């Protein structure tokens, strides 16, 4: 498959690009509003991966071209750019595309970060409203620390929750997410549950803020009956 990371030059985009490129056989497309910036990022990622995998398959494009070529399109952009990014690539998406968003609306004050969803109820639901009707939307990768993802010396042992209304799209994202070493993807229901998933992100960031020994906090769900 081809996985496009729109805004793939940013923190979460870098981390996912490196993990997908190292741990899977999928072609990774780095998208940016500036194609040259995408190509510069590809060169940096190739350098980081040079001693970690025998085959590196990463290319850089403008966001529209990356989306047009991809099977899975991940909106690795800040929440305030999500709507505009969807609008910019809408003509490059179709029913065979899977549109994924890890973005979370948050506001900060002296106490920490607080969940701040848009009027749609969650950023994931906002993406679903802005995406073409025939394009399935999936929420995933919300609660992952970007620094932990991009540090390939760090072994992951984390879960990511996946929400979607389209079962086939959910299965696709669950499959590719589970290919990342040390990451377990779990179903969390329909898009209506996205707010609950997204709201965990400011919580884990606040835990890191108040506990110096827990820099890259993540989530691991444990079955207490075992």
Steps between C-alpha positions, in 0.01 A plus 500: 500500500590865472470701820504879469582721795369847423698742709751219522780744579361570849551311826227235479556464125871439551439238766241308301709524182807355670308219668304404188812514284705289741239244604283449190536445128259778403602794282506817709409833341591817685268788418542870563355824371856559376623200292863602553450486876358149457804391301734646763317302767532182293877547485513543878284193561710292262806599701335397826401165351821421315631251757160367608344349190627347177233664285376857533198600293415864579415776254409867540220692327261786541201404713265469204724265304578290807128460572427415138752215499417351840273225629515635856523876559601608851436863596809553713433873534401714802125504571457859383628402152298179467191645333698705249721201419198279433352768274831532312522128417129416471517466123788252540300264722240240404315200641818291482685745727510465877537836675658481846525773762707496821438869580363615836360839596667630817549826687767568757528708815730506802346175626560302183312401186125457479285330237339757271291334229350688205124546464484172305572318828851382417768570242430158350135589449603836355712316242205275417283808443756664271601189304313396185202280587645191334835517688513293822656676798688330782633645825829344615847574648358766735671422830855432378796716601666634187843495665464132586397418143786686338765360736577166339721408796182490707307171499127560493256312722185700440142479381316721255121516484322494164154647437309478172151459358629298204604148603727439200684828554541421870642157416749657258631741763504235773710278273763759408520640854563153639793463261691765695724318745382545859169665406166329553188640332166446671149567375316770695172516309348755261597861435254604770754369752784714366466770767568249776809373318633846416450628856757251629778691320510809725485266799816312401679827420408635844630183665831557323498865611462416868723191515859562392578129469214447251602704196339297219174391660270270305204272551495124546165335570518202731240226543469480877350151488833349390 
